[in-house]
Amino acid sequence: MFIFFIAVLCVLPESRTADTGTQSFKALRFNYDRNSYISFSPDMSPMTQSFSVCLWIKKLQSGIYPCPFAYNGDEILIGDSGEYNRVFGSSSLDRQLTSKFTTPQGSWYFYCSTWSLASRTFRIYHNGELIGTQTTPSGRTLEAGGPLVLGNYLPNFFWHRFGGEMYNLNMFSRELTASEVASLSENGLCTLIPESLEDYRKIKWEEILKLSRSGTVQDFDTGCELLQELSLNRTLEEVLDNTKIELEKTKIELEETKADLMNVWDIINSRLFGMRITDKQIKLIKELDDEEIETCLDS
């Protein structure tokens, strides 16, 4: 029973925070001007042959084609309303997916794009649903060594300034499946990254939060940490309730076993009634196991 209790505790959801070096529950808000962005040059070499980019976006300005994410210009380009979804500089999906971005301004939505050299297919997901695909040239891989800009297309670029909120942007070194993409948003904004994907997470949100920022880019609390703690508390309460039930069942089973043993002893006493036996023989009888007692009674 106690083994059961410990085993359940071992699989309880982990409350992960920036303090522990794992997932952070803070989001970023970019001011609507060309000076507010984050620009850095991450190591993209693990993702040259396959990648997935996933993040939560809240559009706050209508703007002119706001761009929350751009790697090396339009090597990978993400627009906040479906206007631009580019890979390897191709514009074949430009303005093709605007009707699929149905989340109203001021609300969070989950965006993912995936690709691999093996599949040669660039896939776009909105809130876990596949909404667009593009075939890429044979042999074309992602160019490493370029800058990654968050909150704009290029530093200080006027036309594509973002002016919105962003949360939990992560880049993975493989092409996620449709079910994996769906799992990243199954519990809404506060969905944790599954442990099964941690080894592939090469650009991490908690590390992005530590980068230097240009202009007005502020972090704020999403409230997800509190929700995770409440969820953990509810899970603990369920574990304790289930453990109490199991303990009660075990208590009843022990009482029934005790009653059965008493009945067996009564039968042995009745068989031995009137027979003269020594204390040593009684001791031996008590040490008999169930199978030996049944053999004795049958005889």
Helices and strands as residue ranges (DSSP letters): H 2-10, G 18-20, E 26-30, E 38-40, G 45-47, E 50-59, E 69-71, E 76-78, E 85-87, G 98-100, E 108-116, E 121-126, E 129-135, E 148-150, E 164-172, H 178-183, G 188-190, G 195-200, E 201-203, H 205-208, E 217-221, H 224-272, H 279-286, H 290-298
